Amino acid sequence: MAAAIPTSSVALHGNARHRCSTLTPISGCRLYRIKCSGENSTSNSPTKQESAPENALLKIAWYGSELLGIAASFLRPPSPVEAPDNYLNLATDGSGAVNRVAVVETIKQDFDRSYFVTGQLTLDAYEENCEFADPAGSFKGLRRFKRNCTNFGSLIDKSNMKLTKWEDFEDKGVGHWRFSCIMSFPWRPILSATGYTEYYFDAQSGKVCRHVEHWNVPKMALLKQILRPTRGFWLWKKDG
């Protein structure tokens, strides 16, 4: 009977880790026995574990900002001239569906009006029960979205929003944008990001039934921007 001394090695391939044990003969016998076992790498586990509290914190911040916007809407003085709803009856075809080209054109015009912070969007381009989603969460309701945009704008001193690219697909359009603003909080934080919004069109009405925002920055980075004072703020505060 040949005696053998086991040796082992660990190899990493992609996301999997393989451990091989080789029995090396010491009695001159040319018999090798290799036993390999593999297990998935858990290197991504901490990220998944950390994402849960991060998502919870982001949701709290999102709903908190919505409530803050509602409170600010009651505190701000009434405007002498309220901006009317941008309600435009879009042309429909024989089946009753609005023209896709017309919907896309109104979306581009809404970008020119910085609808994200003014709430001035073409209502007839959207389903009344349209779903609005972003990295923090989602909800349904065109009026709620318009209200949130208007209230968010009341928390901003200066802003700039620009549509940089538009893409057309069979069931949706994608608008790429660049956004920056100075918020009216006492520490004057600057929020700056790029991203894109997917506009899904309802097959029957032709209107937007889903409005999904994507930000090209990590979710927590957006929150940190809001919490970070403007450069020189503390020096200005001290001198004041």
N, C-alpha and C positions, 0 to 999 in steps of 0.2 A: 504494500500500500504506500502510495507516494504521499509525503507530507507537503504542505503548502503554507506559505505565509500570505495573508490577505493584505493587499494595498488598495487604497482608494483614491479617487480623484473626483473633482467637481467641475463640471463644464456648464457654461451658461450659453444658451441658444435663444435669442429673442427674449421672450418673457417667460421661458421655461427653464428650470434648473434640473440638470441630470446628474445623478450621483452613480458612479460606476465602481464596483469593487472587483478587482482582478486577483485571482489566486495564482501566485507565481510558484512554479515548482522548484524544489530545492534538491530533489533526488535524481535529477537528470531526465525525468520523464517529460516528453513533449506534449503534455496535456494541459490545456488552459481552459479555465472556466470563468466566464465573465458574466456577471449579473448586474444589470442596469435598472435603475428605477428613476422615474421622473416625477417632478411636482411643479405645479405652476408657481411662478415667482409671485411673492406677495409684496414686491416693491411698491406697487400702486395702492396697497391697502391704506397707508396713512393718508393718502390724498382723499380717498373715498370717505375715510372716517372724519377728516377735517371738513369735507364739503358740507356735511349735514349742519354743523353749527354755523358755518359761513352762510349757507342758504337761509337758515333761520334768522340770522342777524340781518341779512339783506331784506328779507320779507318784512321784518319789524321796521326797518328804516323806510321801506317803500310805503307801507301803510301809514307810518308816522308822518311821512312827507305829504301824503294825501290828506290826512287830518289837519296838518299844519296849513296846507293850502286852503282848505275849507275855512279854517279859522281866520286866515289872512283875508279871505274874500269878504268876511263880515266886518273886519276892522278897517279896511282901506276905504277912503272916501268915495262916494259914488261919482262916476264919470258923468259930466254934463251931457255927453252924447255917447250913448251906448252903441258899440259896433254891432250892426245887424247880422243875423245869421247869414252865412254865405250859402243860401239855398237856391240852387239853380236846377230847374227841371231839365234833365238830360234827355236827348232824343232817343227814342226806342225804335226797334225794328218791328217787323210784322208779328213776331212772337212775344213782344212786350219787353224784350231784353234791351238794356241800354247799350249803346255803341261802345266797344272796348276802346277805340281811339279817343273818344270823348272823355271817358273815365280817366285814362292815362293823362290826357292833357290837363284835366282839372287837378289831378294829383301834383303835377309839375307846377301848376300855378299856386297850389297850396304851399308848396315849398318856398316859393317867392314871398309868400305872406308869413313865412316862419310859423306854420300852423302848430308846430310842436310846442311853442311857447305862447302863442296867441289864441289858439283854439279856433282860428279862422280857417276852417276846412269846408270843402264842398259837401254838404250833408247828403245830397242826392247820389253821390258816388259810392255811398256805403249802405249796407243793410242796417236797419235799425237795431238788430240784435247781433251786430258784428262783434267778433271776438278780437280783443286787443291784448297782446302779450309782449313781454319784454323779459330781460334776464331775471327780474325779481318775481314775476308772477303773471297772472292773466285774469281777465274778467270780460264780461259781455255787456254791451250797451253803448251805443253811439253817444248818447247824451252825457253819460258818465265820463267818457273819454274827452269830449269837448270841455266839460267842466274842469277835469284834471289838468288839461293843457292850459286853460285860461288861468287857473289858480297857480300853476307852476310858473307861469309868466309873471305873476304878481310878486314872486320871490326873486326876480332877476332884474338887475339894473341894466346890463347890456348883454346882447346876445348876437350871434351870427350863425346862420344855418344855410348851408348851400348843398344843393343836389349836384353831385359830381359825375354821376353816371346812371343811366337807366338801361335795364335789360328786360326783354320780353320773352316769356315762355308760354307754353300752351295754356296752363291753368293759373298763371300768376305773372306779376311784374315785380322787378327788384330794383329799388332805388338806393343807390349808394350815396352817402351824405357825409358831411363834415360839420361838426357842431362845437361851439365854444360859447361860454357865457361867464359873466361875473355875477355872483349871487349877492343879494342884498343883506345877507347875514352880517352881523357886526365885524366878523373876522374876514369878510370879503373874499371867500374862496373862489377859485377859478376852476370851472369844469370844462374840460376839453377832451374830445374823442372823435373818432370816426366810426362808421358802422354802416349798416344797410337794413332796409325794411322790406319784407316780403308782403306783397299785396295779392291775396288769393281772391279770385273772382268766382262768384256763384255761377254755376252752370246754367241756371234758369233766368235769373234777373240780370246777370252780367255785372252786378255791383260787387264791391269789395266785401267779402264775408269774413276774412281773417286779415289782421294787420299785425305782423310779427316783427318786432325790432330785435336787431342783433348789434351789440356793441363790440368793437374790435379791441377791447381792453378787458382785463379780468374784472369780474363782478366786484370784488372787494376793492380794486383800485379806484372804481368810481366813488365808492363810499369814502375812501381815504381822501380823495380830491375835495369832497364836500367838507370834510372835517379839518383839512389843512388850511391854516391861515395864509393869506397872500404874503409873498415875500416882502419883508420890511414892515409888516403889520405891527409887530411888537415894538419895533423902534419908533414907529409913528405914534403908537399908543402911549409910549413912555414920554415922548416929547410933548404930546397933547396934554 
